[in-house]
Every structure is written in structure tokens, then in C-alpha cells.
Amino acid sequence: MKNKIYVVYGETYYYAYGSYVGLFGAFSSKDLAEKAKTKIVEELFKKNKNDDCTTVTSTDDIYVYIEEIEEDKLINIVLCGYAEPYKKESK
């Protein structure tokens, strides 16, 4: 059986429009990943809570996730992001 790793990632941009996704770490246990997630959420909340330009009013506004992944396995996961729709103009 393959080992699992726990990847912690999430949004780091809390202003009006846009998205910056950060990779915070890869951990050998879910417990370590949960501890890292808690720390990151606290840090991002402190950084953004008093900034009138952000959308952060509580820790519920901080988006950090844990993804369980089997090691040495090819995967295709979209972590997060933001894109404007593109509409091709007709000729």
C-alpha cells in the first residue's frame, strides 16, 4: 500500500477581484496538515482583518484546504483559481 501525503493549499488574495493560490506544504500525516492549516488560517486572518480593502471579516472568510494524495501517483487536480470568460469575436 502506498503512503499518503496531505497537501495544504489555499487562497492568499482577499481583495475585490482576483485569485492567488498558495501551496503551504505537503505533510506525512493528516494531523500535521490540520495543524498547519490552523496556523495558516490564523496568519491570513491577522494579516487581512483590519484592511478595509479586503473581504475578510472572520476566519470563515479564509479559504485553506487539505488534499489527500497517494504518493508516487500521477494526478490532475485543479487547486483553485479565477479566470475571466473569453468570448471570441465573430468576423
LINJOVEN-V453662 format. One record per backbone hydrogen bond with DSSP energy under -0.5 kcal/mol. NH is the residue of the N-H (numbers start at 1). CO is the residue of the C=O. E is the energy in kcal/mol with one decimal. If there is no record, write none. Layout:
# LINJOVEN-V453662
NH,CO,E + NH,CO,E
This chain:
# LINJOVEN-V453662
5,69,-3.4 + 6,27,-2.6 + 7,5,-0.6 + 7,67,-2.8 + 8,25,-3.0 + 9,7,-0.5 + 9,65,-2.0 + 10,22,-2.2 + 11,63,-2.1 + 12,20,-3.0 + 13,20,-0.6 + 14,12,-0.6 + 16,53,-0.5 + 22,10,-3.5 + 24,8,-2.5 + 24,22,-0.6 + 25,8,-1.3 + 27,6,-2.6 + 33,29,-1.9 + 34,30,-2.7 + 35,31,-2.1 + 36,32,-2.3 + 37,33,-2.7 + 38,34,-2.4 + 39,35,-2.1 + 40,36,-2.7 + 41,37,-2.8 + 42,38,-2.2 + 43,39,-2.4 + 44,40,-2.9 + 45,41,-2.3 + 46,42,-2.5 + 47,43,-2.2 + 48,44,-1.6 + 49,45,-2.6 + 51,48,-1.4 + 52,50,-0.8 + 54,51,-1.8 + 55,14,-2.2 + 57,55,-0.5 + 61,58,-1.9 + 62,59,-1.5 + 63,61,-0.5 + 64,62,-0.8 + 65,9,-3.6 + 67,7,-2.6 + 69,5,-3.1 + 69,67,-0.5 + 71,3,-2.9 + 73,70,-0.8 + 79,77,-0.7 + 87,85,-0.5 + 88,86,-0.6
